[in-house]
Amino acid sequence: MPDNGGMIPLWIKISYTLFVAVLAPVYWIYHGPANFLWGSDIALLATVIALWRESPLLTSMMALAVLLPELLWNLDFFSRLLAGRDVIGLDATGYMFNPAQPLWLRGLSLFHVFLPLVIMFMLYRLGYDRRALPAAAALCWVVLPATYLFTEPERNINWVYGWSNQPQTWLPPLVYLAGLMLLVPLIVYLPTHGVLKKAFPGNEGSLPFRASRDKRPL
């Protein structure tokens, strides 16, 4: 399939969009709309927009939000798959090995494997927008309270009720939530921002990567 003249090949845009078009209604039916508040699901949907708009800012925001968590998810998943062991201790991928769930439904969750690869490729082609750090933090401060307000403690989406499968009891719930809102940008976004701004050329909405690649300092 020929390229559309953009930075991201057209076949990637179409393939990714078709996958999400299949996954979204299935997840809505089987997991409910609240499932789309998970950070990884938000990134999955937002990347559709980022692909078609070829937006360095939106791509960079999703990179800050999910690259580190997805690295941990993949570490846990492949350690379970190859060695039968949970190395993280949060049971983040236990559902992938639950025979009560259809295999094809669990197969859709393999987007956790290719999503970070797609985002990294987009960063390579589009560059990293350093404005993503405050933007991602602002989005986090919207998503976490919304998750707390509109989801059940039993599901513990985005760990807004506790840093495990069970709600925490050692802090008042709103104090814990406020701490989570502070810590996620500090221990997840900020280190990732430091790595990405060194690993990829900057793009604050000015020159595309192809135009600016040759102007990187020697």
N, C-alpha and C positions, 0 to 999 in steps of 0.2 A: 504493500500500500504506500503510495507516495506521501511525502511529508507535506504538511500544510503551510510550510514556510516559517513556522514558529520555532521556538527553542526546544519544545517537547514534541517528539514524533507523534503523528496523528494516531498510529496504531496503538500506542500506549494509552492515549486519552480515551479512545473508543473501548478498548479491552477493559480498562479499569472502570469506566462508567457502566458498561454492561454488567460487570461483576456486582457493582454496588446496586444496580437496578434489580438484580436477582436477590441479593442479600437483604436489602432494606425491608421489603414486604414480608419476607420469611421471618426475619427477626421480630418484626412488629407483631406477627401472629403468634410466634412461639415464645417470645421473651417479653413482649409488651413494649409500649413506647418509652417507658422509663429506662430501658436498656440503652437507649441512644444518648443518655447522659454520661455514660462511661467515657472517659477521655479518649480512649482508643476508637470508640465509635464516632465521637465527634470529629476526630482527625480523619477517619475513613471517609466521612461525608464531606468534610471541608476540603479534602484533597481533590475531590471532583471539581470543585469550583477553582481551586488553585491551579489544577492542570489546564483547564480551558481558558482561564484568564492569564495563565503563566505569571502568577503573582508571587514575586519573591517574598513579600511581607507575610502573606497567608501561609506559604510553604514554610517559612522560617518559624512562624508561630507554632505550627503543628510539629515541627522538628523539636522545638523546646519542650513541648508538652508531652511527646510520646517516645522520642528516641531512647531515652534512658529506661523508662518503664517497659518498652517493647524489648529492649536488650535483656532485661531481667526475665520477662515472660518467655522469651526464646531460650534463655539459659535453663529455666525451670522445665520448659516443655521438652527440650531435647535430652536433658538429663533424666527425666522420667521415661522418655521413649527408649533411650539407649541403655540406661542403667537402673531404671525403676526407682529412682530416688528424687525426692523433693529437696533441692539445694537451697531454696530461699526461705521456706518455712511458712509461707503465707497461703499455701494451697491455691496459688494463682491459676494453675492449669489443671487442677483435678478434674474439672468437668470434661476435659478433652479425653479422659480415659474412663468416663462413666458410661457403661453399656446401656444404662437406662435411656440415654439420649441417642437418637438415630445417628448412625455414622455420617450420613450426608450432612446433617445439621452441624455436627462437630467439624466436618470438613470445611464448612464455610468460615469457621473461626480461624482457619489457617491464614486468613488475611493478616494476622499478627506477624506472620513470617515475612510476607512480601511488602507490607505497608512501609516499614522502615527503609527497605531497599528502594522503593519508589520515591520516598521523600529525599533520601540521600542523592539519588540520581537527579532529582529536581533541583536540589541545592547546587549540585555540580554544574548543571546547565544554566540556572538562573542566578546563582550567587546567594549569599546569606545577607539578609536585611537586618542590620543591627537594631532597628527600631522594634524588632520582634519581642525583646525582653519585656518592656513595659506593656506592650499590647497583649502578650500571652498572660502576664500577671493579672491584667484587668479582666481578661476572659476567665481566668481561674477564679477570681473573686466574684464572678457572676455565677459560674457553673456550680461551685461547691455549695453556696447557700441554696441554690435552686434544687440541687440534689437532696440536701437535708430537708427541705420543705416538702418535696413532692415524691419522695421514695420511702420505702419501709426499712426499718433497722435490720430486718432479717436478710435483706439483699445486700445491704452495706455497700451500695454503689459508690465508687470513688473513695471508699474507706472513710466516709464522713461520720460514721458512728463508731469507728474503732479501727486500729491498725491490725486487723485480723478478720476472720470470718465471723467473730462474735462482737457485739457492741461492747465498748470499753465502759468501765464503771469507776475508774479511779479519778476522773475529772468530771465536772459538770459538762453536759453535752455541748453547750454553746462555747464554753471555754476551750474544749477540745477542738471544736470546729474553727474557732478563731486561730488557734495554734496551727492547725493544718493549713489554713489559708496563708499564714505567714511562712511556714516551713516549706511548702511545695515550691514557691518561687525561689527560695533561698538554697534548698538542697537538691532540687531537680533542675529548675530552669537556669539558674545562674552558672553552675558548672558547665552545663551543656552549652550555654551561650559562649563561655570562654573557649571551649574547644572549637565550636563551629566558626567563630569569627577568625580563628587562626587557620582552620582547615579549608575554608572557602573564601573566595573573593567577596568583598563587600558589594552590596547592591541596595542602595537606599532609594530605589525608584528612579535612578538616573540612567546609567548605561547598562544594557544587557551584558551578560557574561561574555559572549563572543566578542563584543566590541571592546570590553575592558580587560580581557585576559592578557593581551599583549602589553598592557600598561602597568602590570604588577611590578613592584620594585625588584631590582636585581639583587 
